[in-house]
Amino acid sequence: MERINFGTRVGTTVYNTGTIVRALSSQTFFENGFDLTPEQFLILDIIHDYGELYQRQICEITLKDRSNVARLIKILEDKELIKRKQASNGRRIFKISVTEKGQEVRDTIKPTTKELRKILINGVTQEEIDITLATLNKIYENARPRVRLQI
């Protein structure tokens, strides 16, 4: 298949790249028989990496709305991969952490995500990665203050 040239349409290129990466991730998770979607794994991995988090913090890290994050948390909790612990302030606010089972599932899936990352950056130099990330961060910083997210 011929490569599509998006020219200088940065938004289209970023969107289409994200779409194809998500599709490859979903396909890879399915082929490996993982009982999680890449989106569910992302939440599990973030909680693992950051330690205990509030739902709002997960929303801010992932830029996902509350209802989407609540749905993902519920799924992970039903699978006993994470647990919620009521915060000490007495309100209906919970800290979310990874369970031992969640740690095991994460450790099982993580090597596959690392392999997937290797596939995605095949032929890309570290300098190109650094430039790409710096450029995308600048674009993000230009856009972020103008966006009103409902987190």
DSSP file (Angstrom, degrees, kcal/mol; ACC not computed):
  #  RESIDUE AA STRUCTURE BP1 BP2  ACC     N-H-->O    O-->H-N    N-H-->O    O-->H-N    TCO  KAPPA ALPHA  PHI   PSI    X-CA   Y-CA   Z-CA
    1    1 A M              0   0    0      0, 0.0     2,-0.2     0, 0.0     3,-0.0   0.000 360.0 360.0 360.0 137.3    0.0    0.0    0.0
    2    2 A E        -     0   0    0      1,-0.1     2,-0.2     0, 0.0     0, 0.0  -0.468 360.0-108.2 -73.5 141.2    1.3    3.4   -0.9
    3    3 A R        -     0   0    0     -2,-0.2     2,-0.4     1,-0.1    -1,-0.1  -0.481  31.4-124.7 -70.0 135.7    2.1    5.8    2.0
    4    4 A I        -     0   0    0     -2,-0.2     2,-0.7    -3,-0.0    -1,-0.1  -0.681  16.5-144.4 -83.5 132.4   -0.4    8.6    2.3
    5    5 A N        +     0   0    0     -2,-0.4     3,-0.1     1,-0.1    -1,-0.0  -0.870  19.6 178.5-100.2 112.3    1.2   12.1    2.2
    6    6 A F    >   -     0   0    0     -2,-0.7     3,-1.8     1,-0.3    -1,-0.1   0.464  23.7-160.6 -90.1  -2.0   -0.6   14.4    4.6
    7    7 A G  T 3   -     0   0    0      1,-0.3    -1,-0.3     2,-0.0     6,-0.0  -0.353  65.2 -17.7  60.5-129.4    1.7   17.3    3.8
    8    8 A T  T 3  S+     0   0    0     -3,-0.1     2,-1.9    -2,-0.1    -1,-0.3   0.204  97.6 120.5 -97.7  16.0    1.6   20.0    6.4
    9    9 A R    <>  +     0   0    0     -3,-1.8     4,-2.5     1,-0.2     5,-0.2  -0.572  35.0 173.6 -81.2  81.4   -1.7   18.9    8.0
   10   10 A V  H  > S+     0   0    0     -2,-1.9     4,-3.0     1,-0.2     5,-0.3   0.914  73.7  51.0 -58.7 -47.8   -0.2   18.2   11.4
   11   11 A G  H  > S+     0   0    0      1,-0.2     4,-2.7     2,-0.2    -1,-0.2   0.911 112.0  46.6 -59.0 -44.4   -3.6   17.6   13.0
   12   12 A T  H  > S+     0   0    0      2,-0.2     4,-3.0     1,-0.2     5,-0.3   0.915 113.5  48.9 -64.3 -43.1   -4.6   15.0   10.4
   13   13 A T  H  X S+     0   0    0     -4,-2.5     4,-2.3     2,-0.2    -2,-0.2   0.928 113.9  45.2 -63.8 -45.5   -1.2   13.3   10.6
   14   14 A V  H  X S+     0   0    0     -4,-3.0     4,-2.6    -5,-0.2    -2,-0.2   0.932 115.6  47.6 -63.6 -45.7   -1.3   13.1   14.4
   15   15 A Y  H  X S+     0   0    0     -4,-2.7     4,-2.5    -5,-0.3    -2,-0.2   0.944 114.6  44.8 -61.5 -49.8   -4.9   11.9   14.4
   16   16 A N  H  X S+     0   0    0     -4,-3.0     4,-2.4     2,-0.2    -1,-0.2   0.873 113.1  51.1 -65.5 -37.1   -4.4    9.2   11.7
   17   17 A T  H  X S+     0   0    0     -4,-2.3     4,-2.3    -5,-0.3    -1,-0.2   0.931 111.3  48.3 -64.2 -44.7   -1.2    8.1   13.4
   18   18 A G  H  X S+     0   0    0     -4,-2.6     4,-2.5    -5,-0.2    -2,-0.2   0.899 111.0  51.3 -60.5 -41.1   -3.0    7.8   16.7
   19   19 A T  H  X S+     0   0    0     -4,-2.5     4,-2.2     2,-0.2    -2,-0.2   0.924 112.3  44.7 -63.3 -45.4   -5.8    5.9   15.0
   20   20 A I  H  X S+     0   0    0     -4,-2.4     4,-2.3     2,-0.2    -1,-0.2   0.860 113.4  50.8 -70.7 -34.2   -3.5    3.3   13.4
   21   21 A V  H  X S+     0   0    0     -4,-2.3     4,-2.5     2,-0.2    -2,-0.2   0.915 110.8  48.9 -67.7 -42.8   -1.5    2.9   16.6
   22   22 A R  H  X S+     0   0    0     -4,-2.5     4,-2.7     2,-0.2    -2,-0.2   0.900 111.6  50.3 -62.0 -40.4   -4.6    2.3   18.6
   23   23 A A  H  X S+     0   0    0     -4,-2.2     4,-2.5     2,-0.2    -2,-0.2   0.927 111.8  46.8 -64.0 -44.6   -5.8   -0.3   16.0
   24   24 A L  H  X S+     0   0    0     -4,-2.3     4,-2.6     2,-0.2    -2,-0.2   0.898 112.4  51.0 -64.0 -39.9   -2.5   -2.1   16.1
   25   25 A S  H  X S+     0   0    0     -4,-2.5     4,-2.7     2,-0.2    -2,-0.2   0.941 111.6  46.7 -62.4 -47.7   -2.5   -2.1   19.9
   26   26 A S  H  X S+     0   0    0     -4,-2.7     4,-2.4     1,-0.2    -2,-0.2   0.917 113.4  49.0 -60.4 -44.0   -6.1   -3.5   20.0
   27   27 A Q  H  X S+     0   0    0     -4,-2.5     4,-2.9     2,-0.2    -1,-0.2   0.918 112.1  48.8 -61.3 -44.5   -5.1   -6.1   17.4
   28   28 A T  H  X S+     0   0    0     -4,-2.6     4,-1.7     2,-0.2    -2,-0.2   0.907 111.3  48.9 -64.4 -43.3   -2.0   -7.1   19.4
   29   29 A F  H  <>S+     0   0    0     -4,-2.7     5,-2.2     2,-0.2     4,-0.3   0.917 113.9  47.1 -62.3 -42.5   -3.9   -7.3   22.7
   30   30 A F  H ><5S+     0   0    0     -4,-2.4     3,-1.5     1,-0.2    -2,-0.2   0.937 110.9  50.5 -64.0 -47.5   -6.5   -9.5   21.0
   31   31 A E  H 3<5S+     0   0    0     -4,-2.9    -1,-0.2     1,-0.3    -2,-0.2   0.801 111.1  49.6 -62.3 -29.5   -3.9  -11.8   19.3
   32   32 A N  T 3<5S-     0   0    0     -4,-1.7    -1,-0.3    -5,-0.2    -2,-0.2   0.463 111.8-121.8 -89.2  -1.8   -2.2  -12.3   22.6
   33   33 A G  T < 5 +     0   0    0     -3,-1.5    -3,-0.2    -4,-0.3     2,-0.2   0.755  48.5 169.0  71.1  24.6   -5.4  -13.2   24.4
   34   34 A F      < -     0   0    0     -5,-2.2    -1,-0.2    -6,-0.2    -2,-0.1  -0.485  36.4-140.8 -71.4 140.5   -5.2  -10.4   26.9
   35   35 A D  S    S+     0   0    0     -2,-0.2     2,-0.3     2,-0.1    -1,-0.1   0.041  80.3  71.4 -90.4  26.2   -8.4   -9.8   28.9
   36   36 A L  S    S-     0   0    0     -7,-0.1    -2,-0.1     4,-0.0    -3,-0.0  -0.967  76.9-127.5-135.4 151.7   -7.8   -6.1   28.8
   37   37 A T     >  -     0   0    0     -2,-0.3     4,-2.7     1,-0.1     5,-0.2  -0.589  35.3-107.9 -87.3 162.1   -8.1   -3.5   26.1
   38   38 A P  H  > S+     0   0    0      0, 0.0     4,-2.4     0, 0.0     5,-0.1   0.873 122.4  54.3 -56.9 -35.6   -5.2   -1.1   25.5
   39   39 A E  H  > S+     0   0    0      2,-0.2     4,-1.6     1,-0.2     5,-0.1   0.905 109.4  46.0 -66.1 -41.7   -7.3    1.7   27.1
   40   40 A Q  H  > S+     0   0    0      1,-0.2     4,-2.3     2,-0.2    -1,-0.2   0.903 112.2  51.7 -65.9 -41.0   -7.9   -0.4   30.2
   41   41 A F  H  X S+     0   0    0     -4,-2.7     4,-3.2     1,-0.2     5,-0.2   0.898 104.6  57.0 -62.7 -39.6   -4.2   -1.3   30.3
   42   42 A L  H  X S+     0   0    0     -4,-2.4     4,-2.5     2,-0.2    -1,-0.2   0.927 108.2  46.5 -57.0 -46.0   -3.2    2.3   30.1
   43   43 A I  H  X S+     0   0    0     -4,-1.6     4,-2.4     2,-0.2     5,-0.2   0.934 114.2  47.7 -62.9 -46.5   -5.3    3.1   33.2
   44   44 A L  H  X S+     0   0    0     -4,-2.3     4,-2.2     1,-0.2    -2,-0.2   0.917 113.4  48.2 -58.8 -45.0   -3.8    0.2   35.1
   45   45 A D  H  X S+     0   0    0     -4,-3.2     4,-2.7     2,-0.2    -2,-0.2   0.882 110.8  50.4 -66.1 -40.4   -0.3    1.1   34.0
   46   46 A I  H  X S+     0   0    0     -4,-2.5     4,-2.7    -5,-0.2     5,-0.3   0.929 110.9  48.3 -64.7 -45.5   -0.7    4.8   35.0
   47   47 A I  H  X S+     0   0    0     -4,-2.4     4,-1.8     1,-0.2    -2,-0.2   0.913 113.1  49.4 -61.8 -41.0   -2.0    3.9   38.4
   48   48 A H  H  < S+     0   0    0     -4,-2.2    -2,-0.2    -5,-0.2    -1,-0.2   0.946 114.2  44.2 -60.5 -48.3    0.9    1.5   38.8
   49   49 A D  H  < S+     0   0    0     -4,-2.7    -2,-0.2     1,-0.2    -1,-0.2   0.855 122.2  36.1 -68.7 -36.1    3.5    4.1   37.8
   50   50 A Y  H  < S-     0   0    0     -4,-2.7     2,-0.2     1,-0.3    -1,-0.2   0.640 100.5-139.0 -91.7 -15.8    2.0    7.0   39.8
   51   51 A G     <  +     0   0    0     -4,-1.8    -1,-0.3    -5,-0.3    45,-0.1  -0.621  67.2   8.5  86.1-154.3    1.0    4.9   42.9
   52   52 A E  S    S+     0   0    0     -2,-0.2     2,-0.3    45,-0.1    45,-0.2  -0.373  77.3 179.2 -62.8 134.1   -2.4    5.8   44.5
   53   53 A L  E     -A   96   0A   0     43,-2.1    43,-3.5    -2,-0.1     2,-0.2  -0.959  28.1-124.1-135.1 153.1   -4.4    8.2   42.5
   54   54 A Y  E  >  -A   95   0A   0     -2,-0.3     4,-1.8    41,-0.2     3,-0.4  -0.633  34.5-112.5 -86.2 156.0   -7.7    9.9   42.7
   55   55 A Q  H  > S+     0   0    0     39,-0.6     4,-2.3     1,-0.2     5,-0.2   0.895 118.4  56.5 -55.6 -41.8  -10.1    9.5   39.7
   56   56 A R  H  > S+     0   0    0      1,-0.2     4,-2.2     2,-0.2    -1,-0.2   0.871 104.3  52.6 -60.4 -37.3   -9.7   13.2   38.9
   57   57 A Q  H  > S+     0   0    0     -3,-0.4     4,-2.4     2,-0.2    -1,-0.2   0.896 107.7  51.0 -65.7 -39.1   -5.9   12.8   38.6
   58   58 A I  H  X S+     0   0    0     -4,-1.8     4,-2.5     2,-0.2     6,-0.3   0.911 109.2  51.9 -63.3 -41.0   -6.4    9.9   36.2
   59   59 A C  H  X>S+     0   0    0     -4,-2.3     4,-1.9     1,-0.2     5,-0.9   0.924 111.2  47.0 -58.5 -45.6   -8.7   12.2   34.2
   60   60 A E  H  <5S+     0   0    0     -4,-2.2    -2,-0.2     2,-0.2    -1,-0.2   0.883 113.4  47.5 -66.9 -39.1   -6.1   14.9   34.1
   61   61 A I  H  <5S+     0   0    0     -4,-2.4    -1,-0.2     1,-0.2    -2,-0.2   0.911 123.9  31.7 -68.1 -42.2   -3.2   12.5   33.1
   62   62 A T  H  <5S-     0   0    0     -4,-2.5    -2,-0.2    -5,-0.2    -1,-0.2   0.591  98.2-130.4 -93.0 -11.9   -5.2   10.8   30.3
   63   63 A L  T  <5 +     0   0    0     -4,-1.9     2,-0.3     1,-0.3    -3,-0.2   0.817  61.7 139.5  59.6  32.9   -7.4   13.8   29.3
   64   64 A K      < -     0   0    0     -5,-0.9    -1,-0.3    -6,-0.3    -2,-0.1  -0.795  56.1-107.6-103.7 149.9  -10.4   11.6   29.5
   65   65 A D     >  -     0   0    0     -2,-0.3     4,-2.4    -3,-0.1     5,-0.2  -0.280  31.5-105.1 -74.9 164.1  -13.7   12.7   30.9
   66   66 A R  H  > S+     0   0    0     84,-0.7     4,-3.0     1,-0.2     5,-0.2   0.877 117.4  51.8 -57.4 -43.4  -15.0   11.6   34.3
   67   67 A S  H  > S+     0   0    0      2,-0.2     4,-2.1     1,-0.2    -1,-0.2   0.893 111.0  47.6 -66.0 -38.0  -17.6    9.2   33.0
   68   68 A N  H  > S+     0   0    0     -3,-0.2     4,-2.2     2,-0.2    -1,-0.2   0.933 115.1  45.0 -66.1 -46.0  -15.1    7.4   30.7
   69   69 A V  H  X S+     0   0    0     -4,-2.4     4,-2.8     2,-0.2     5,-0.2   0.901 111.5  53.2 -65.4 -40.2  -12.6    7.1   33.5
   70   70 A A  H  X S+     0   0    0     -4,-3.0     4,-2.4    -5,-0.2    -1,-0.2   0.907 109.2  49.7 -60.2 -41.6  -15.3    5.9   35.9
   71   71 A R  H  X S+     0   0    0     -4,-2.1     4,-2.1    -5,-0.2    -2,-0.2   0.924 112.6  46.5 -62.4 -45.2  -16.3    3.2   33.4
   72   72 A L  H  X S+     0   0    0     -4,-2.2     4,-2.4     2,-0.2    -2,-0.2   0.895 112.1  50.6 -65.6 -40.5  -12.7    2.1   33.0
   73   73 A I  H  X S+     0   0    0     -4,-2.8     4,-2.7     1,-0.2    -1,-0.2   0.915 109.1  51.9 -62.8 -43.0  -12.1    2.0   36.8
   74   74 A K  H  X S+     0   0    0     -4,-2.4     4,-2.7    -5,-0.2    -2,-0.2   0.915 110.1  48.6 -60.7 -44.1  -15.3    0.0   37.3
   75   75 A I  H  X S+     0   0    0     -4,-2.1     4,-1.6     2,-0.2    -1,-0.2   0.941 114.0  45.6 -61.1 -48.0  -14.2   -2.6   34.7
   76   76 A L  H  <>S+     0   0    0     -4,-2.4     5,-2.9     1,-0.2     6,-0.9   0.860 113.7  49.9 -65.4 -35.4  -10.7   -2.9   36.3
   77   77 A E  H ><5S+     0   0    0     -4,-2.7     3,-1.6     3,-0.2    -1,-0.2   0.906 108.1  52.7 -69.0 -41.5  -12.2   -3.1   39.8
   78   78 A D  H 3<5S+     0   0    0     -4,-2.7    -2,-0.2     1,-0.3    -1,-0.2   0.821 108.9  50.5 -62.2 -30.8  -14.7   -5.8   38.7
   79   79 A K  T 3<5S-     0   0    0     -4,-1.6    -1,-0.3    -5,-0.2    -2,-0.2   0.415 115.5-121.8 -85.6   1.4  -11.6   -7.7   37.3
   80   80 A E  T < 5S+     0   0    0     -3,-1.6    22,-0.4     2,-0.2    21,-0.3   0.808  78.9 122.1  62.0  33.6  -10.0   -7.2   40.8
   81   81 A L  S   <S+     0   0    0     -5,-2.9    18,-2.2    20,-0.2     2,-0.3   0.677  75.6  22.6 -96.0 -22.5   -7.0   -5.4   39.2
   82   82 A I  E     -B   98   0A   0     -6,-0.9     2,-0.3    16,-0.3    16,-0.2  -0.917  68.9-151.5-135.4 164.0   -7.4   -2.2   41.1
   83   83 A K  E     -B   97   0A   0     14,-2.6    14,-2.4    -2,-0.3     2,-0.4  -0.984   9.8-137.3-137.2 151.4   -9.1   -1.3   44.4
   84   84 A R  E     -B   96   0A   0     -2,-0.3     2,-0.4    12,-0.2    12,-0.2  -0.892  15.8-169.2-107.6 137.7  -10.7    1.9   45.7
   85   85 A K  E     -B   95   0A   0     10,-2.7    10,-3.3    -2,-0.4     2,-0.1  -0.995  29.3-113.0-127.1 128.2  -10.0    3.1   49.2
   86   86 A Q  E     -B   94   0A   0     -2,-0.4     8,-0.3     8,-0.2     6,-0.1  -0.350  33.7-118.8 -63.0 133.5  -12.0    5.9   50.7
   87   87 A A    >   -     0   0    0      6,-3.2     3,-1.2     4,-0.2     6,-0.2  -0.332  25.0-111.7 -68.1 156.6  -10.0    9.0   51.3
   88   88 A S  T 3  S+     0   0    0      1,-0.3    -1,-0.1     2,-0.1    -2,-0.1   0.570 102.7  83.1 -70.8  -9.6   -9.7   10.1   54.9
   89   89 A N  T 3  S-     0   0    0      4,-0.1    -1,-0.3     1,-0.1     3,-0.1   0.504  98.7-122.8 -78.4  -1.0  -11.8   13.3   54.4
   90   90 A G  S <  S+     0   0    0     -3,-1.2    -2,-0.1     1,-0.3    -1,-0.1   0.319  73.3 115.6  82.6 -10.2  -15.1   11.4   54.8
   91   91 A R  S    S-     0   0    0      1,-0.1     2,-2.0     2,-0.1    -1,-0.3  -0.308  87.5 -89.0 -83.8 175.1  -16.5   12.4   51.3
   92   92 A R  S    S+     0   0    0     -3,-0.1     2,-0.4    -6,-0.1    -1,-0.1  -0.316  85.9 124.9 -82.0  56.5  -17.2   10.0   48.5
   93   93 A I        -     0   0    0     -2,-2.0    -6,-3.2    -6,-0.2     2,-0.4  -0.967  41.7-165.1-118.6 132.4  -13.6   10.4   47.2
   94   94 A F  E     - B   0  86A   0     -2,-0.4   -39,-0.6    -8,-0.3     2,-0.4  -0.895  18.7-138.4-122.5 146.1  -11.5    7.4   46.7
   95   95 A K  E     -AB  54  85A   0    -10,-3.3   -10,-2.7    -2,-0.4     2,-0.4  -0.851  26.1-147.1 -94.4 138.3   -7.8    6.7   46.2
   96   96 A I  E     +AB  53  84A   0    -43,-3.5   -43,-2.1    -2,-0.4     2,-0.3  -0.902  22.2 170.1-113.1 133.4   -7.3    4.0   43.5
   97   97 A S  E     - B   0  83A   0    -14,-2.4   -14,-2.6    -2,-0.4     2,-0.3  -0.921  36.0 -98.7-138.6 164.3   -4.4    1.6   43.6
   98   98 A V  E     - B   0  82A   0     -2,-0.3   -16,-0.3   -16,-0.2     2,-0.1  -0.640  34.4-139.6 -84.9 137.1   -3.3   -1.6   41.9
   99   99 A T     >  -     0   0    0    -18,-2.2     4,-2.3    -2,-0.3     5,-0.1  -0.341  30.1-101.6 -84.5 173.4   -4.0   -5.0   43.5
  100  100 A E  H  > S+     0   0    0      2,-0.2     4,-2.1     1,-0.2     5,-0.1   0.914 127.1  50.1 -62.1 -42.1   -1.5   -7.9   43.5
  101  101 A K  H  > S+     0   0    0    -21,-0.3     4,-2.5     1,-0.2    -1,-0.2   0.905 109.3  52.1 -62.3 -40.8   -3.5   -9.5   40.7
  102  102 A G  H  > S+     0   0    0    -22,-0.4     4,-2.7     1,-0.2    -2,-0.2   0.887 107.3  52.2 -61.9 -39.5   -3.4   -6.2   38.8
  103  103 A Q  H  X S+     0   0    0     -4,-2.3     4,-2.7     2,-0.2    -1,-0.2   0.909 110.0  48.9 -61.5 -43.1    0.4   -6.1   39.2
  104  104 A E  H  X S+     0   0    0     -4,-2.1     4,-1.7     2,-0.2    -2,-0.2   0.923 112.5  47.1 -63.8 -45.1    0.6   -9.6   37.8
  105  105 A V  H  X S+     0   0    0     -4,-2.5     4,-2.2     2,-0.2     5,-0.2   0.925 113.0  49.4 -63.1 -44.6   -1.6   -8.8   34.8
  106  106 A R  H  X S+     0   0    0     -4,-2.7     4,-2.9     1,-0.2    -2,-0.2   0.933 110.2  50.5 -58.9 -46.7    0.4   -5.6   34.2
  107  107 A D  H  < S+     0   0    0     -4,-2.7    -1,-0.2     1,-0.2    -2,-0.2   0.808 110.5  50.8 -63.9 -29.1    3.7   -7.5   34.4
  108  108 A T  H  < S+     0   0    0     -4,-1.7     4,-0.4    -5,-0.2    -1,-0.2   0.891 117.8  37.1 -72.8 -40.5    2.3  -10.1   31.9
  109  109 A I  H >X S+     0   0    0     -4,-2.2     4,-1.7     1,-0.2     3,-1.0   0.807  98.4  78.5 -83.3 -31.2    1.2   -7.4   29.4
  110  110 A K  H 3X S+     0   0    0     -4,-2.9     4,-2.2     1,-0.3     5,-0.2   0.845  89.0  54.6 -53.4 -44.1    4.1   -4.9   29.7
  111  111 A P  H 3> S+     0   0    0      0, 0.0     4,-2.1     0, 0.0    -1,-0.3   0.878 107.9  51.7 -59.7 -34.4    6.7   -6.9   27.6
  112  112 A T  H <> S+     0   0    0     -3,-1.0     4,-2.5    -4,-0.4    -2,-0.2   0.897 108.4  50.0 -67.6 -39.6    4.2   -6.9   24.7
  113  113 A T  H  X S+     0   0    0     -4,-1.7     4,-2.1     2,-0.2    -1,-0.2   0.865 110.0  51.3 -67.1 -33.9    3.7   -3.2   25.0
  114  114 A K  H  X S+     0   0    0     -4,-2.2     4,-1.9    -5,-0.2    -2,-0.2   0.904 110.6  48.3 -67.6 -40.2    7.5   -2.7   24.9
  115  115 A E  H  X S+     0   0    0     -4,-2.1     4,-2.1     2,-0.2    -2,-0.2   0.909 110.1  52.1 -63.7 -42.1    7.7   -4.9   21.8
  116  116 A L  H  X S+     0   0    0     -4,-2.5     4,-2.3     1,-0.2    -2,-0.2   0.911 107.5  52.1 -59.8 -43.4    4.9   -2.9   20.2
  117  117 A R  H  X S+     0   0    0     -4,-2.1     4,-1.9     1,-0.2    -1,-0.2   0.890 107.2  53.1 -61.0 -39.5    6.8    0.3   20.9
  118  118 A K  H  < S+     0   0    0     -4,-1.9     4,-0.3     1,-0.2    -1,-0.2   0.908 108.7  49.7 -62.0 -41.4    9.9   -1.2   19.3
  119  119 A I  H >< S+     0   0    0     -4,-2.1     3,-1.0     1,-0.2    -2,-0.2   0.924 110.6  50.6 -61.2 -44.4    7.8   -2.0   16.2
  120  120 A L  H 3< S+     0   0    0     -4,-2.3    -1,-0.2     1,-0.2    -2,-0.2   0.825 115.3  40.4 -67.2 -32.9    6.5    1.6   16.1
  121  121 A I  T >< S+     0   0    0     -4,-1.9     3,-2.4    -5,-0.2    -1,-0.2   0.267  79.8 139.4-102.4  13.5    9.9    3.3   16.3
  122  122 A N  T <  S+     0   0    0     -3,-1.0     3,-0.1    -4,-0.3    -3,-0.1  -0.372  79.3   9.1 -56.7 125.9   11.7    0.9   14.0
  123  123 A G  T 3  S+     0   0    0      1,-0.3     2,-0.5    -2,-0.1    -1,-0.3   0.470 100.8 120.0  81.7   1.5   14.0    3.0   11.8
  124  124 A V    <   -     0   0    0     -3,-2.4    -1,-0.3     4,-0.0     2,-0.1  -0.874  58.5-135.9-101.4 126.7   13.4    6.1   13.9
  125  125 A T     >  -     0   0    0     -2,-0.5     4,-2.2     1,-0.1     5,-0.2  -0.335  20.0-115.1 -77.2 161.6   16.5    7.7   15.5
  126  126 A Q  H  > S+     0   0    0      1,-0.2     4,-2.8     2,-0.2     5,-0.2   0.879 118.9  55.5 -61.9 -36.6   16.6    8.9   19.0
  127  127 A E  H  > S+     0   0    0      2,-0.2     4,-2.5     1,-0.2    -1,-0.2   0.917 107.2  48.9 -62.7 -42.3   17.2   12.4   17.6
  128  128 A E  H  > S+     0   0    0      2,-0.2     4,-2.6     1,-0.2    -2,-0.2   0.892 111.6  49.7 -63.7 -39.6   14.0   12.1   15.5
  129  129 A I  H  X S+     0   0    0     -4,-2.2     4,-2.9     2,-0.2     5,-0.2   0.936 111.4  48.8 -63.3 -46.0   12.0   10.9   18.6
  130  130 A D  H  X S+     0   0    0     -4,-2.8     4,-2.3     1,-0.2    -2,-0.2   0.909 113.6  46.2 -61.2 -43.2   13.4   13.8   20.6
  131  131 A I  H  X S+     0   0    0     -4,-2.5     4,-2.6     2,-0.2    -1,-0.2   0.919 113.2  49.7 -65.9 -43.5   12.5   16.4   18.0
  132  132 A T  H  X S+     0   0    0     -4,-2.6     4,-2.9     2,-0.2     5,-0.2   0.937 113.0  45.9 -61.1 -47.6    9.0   14.9   17.4
  133  133 A L  H  X S+     0   0    0     -4,-2.9     4,-2.5     1,-0.2    -1,-0.2   0.908 113.2  49.7 -63.6 -41.6    8.3   14.9   21.2
  134  134 A A  H  X S+     0   0    0     -4,-2.3     4,-1.8    -5,-0.2    -1,-0.2   0.916 113.5  46.6 -63.1 -42.1    9.5   18.4   21.6
  135  135 A T  H  X S+     0   0    0     -4,-2.6     4,-2.3     2,-0.2    -2,-0.2   0.936 113.1  47.6 -65.9 -47.1    7.4   19.6   18.6
  136  136 A L  H  X S+     0   0    0     -4,-2.9     4,-2.7     1,-0.2    -2,-0.2   0.877 110.2  53.6 -63.0 -37.1    4.3   17.8   19.8
  137  137 A N  H  X S+     0   0    0     -4,-2.5     4,-2.6    -5,-0.2    -1,-0.2   0.888 108.4  49.8 -64.3 -37.9    4.8   19.2   23.3
  138  138 A K  H  X S+     0   0    0     -4,-1.8     4,-1.9     2,-0.2    -2,-0.2   0.925 112.0  47.4 -65.0 -44.0    5.0   22.8   21.8
  139  139 A I  H  X S+     0   0    0     -4,-2.3     4,-2.0     2,-0.2    -2,-0.2   0.920 112.6  50.1 -62.2 -43.4    1.8   22.2   19.9
  140  140 A Y  H  X S+     0   0    0     -4,-2.7     4,-3.4     1,-0.2    -2,-0.2   0.936 110.1  49.3 -59.4 -48.1    0.1   20.8   23.0
  141  141 A E  H  < S+     0   0    0     -4,-2.6    -1,-0.2     1,-0.2    -2,-0.2   0.820 110.7  51.4 -64.3 -31.1    1.2   23.8   25.1
  142  142 A N  H  < S+     0   0    0     -4,-1.9    -1,-0.2    -5,-0.2    -2,-0.2   0.872 119.8  34.9 -70.0 -37.1   -0.1   26.1   22.4
  143  143 A A  H >X S+     0   0    0     -4,-2.0     3,-1.7    -5,-0.2     4,-0.6   0.862 101.7  73.0 -86.8 -38.1   -3.5   24.4   22.3
  144  144 A R  G >< S+     0   0    0     -4,-3.4     3,-1.4     1,-0.3    -3,-0.1   0.844  93.2  52.3 -53.9 -45.7   -4.0   23.4   26.0
  145  145 A P  G 34 S+     0   0    0      0, 0.0    -1,-0.3     0, 0.0    -2,-0.1   0.746 109.3  52.6 -65.2 -18.4   -4.8   26.8   27.4
  146  146 A R  G <4 S+     0   0    0     -3,-1.7     2,-0.5    -4,-0.2    -2,-0.2   0.547  94.1  85.4 -91.7  -7.9   -7.5   27.4   24.8
  147  147 A V    <<  -     0   0    0     -3,-1.4     2,-0.9    -4,-0.6    -4,-0.0  -0.816  63.2-153.3-102.3 131.2   -9.3   24.1   25.5
  148  148 A R        -     0   0    0     -2,-0.5     2,-0.3     2,-0.0    -2,-0.0  -0.846  20.5-167.7-101.0  97.9  -12.0   23.8   28.2
  149  149 A L        -     0   0    0     -2,-0.9     2,-1.2     1,-0.1   -85,-0.1  -0.657  21.9-137.4 -88.2 141.6  -12.0   20.2   29.2
  150  150 A Q              0   0    0     -2,-0.3   -84,-0.7     1,-0.2    -1,-0.1  -0.659 360.0 360.0 -95.1  76.6  -14.7   18.7   31.3
  151  151 A I              0   0    0     -2,-1.2    -1,-0.2   -86,-0.2   -92,-0.1   0.414 360.0 360.0 -97.5 360.0  -12.5   16.7   33.6
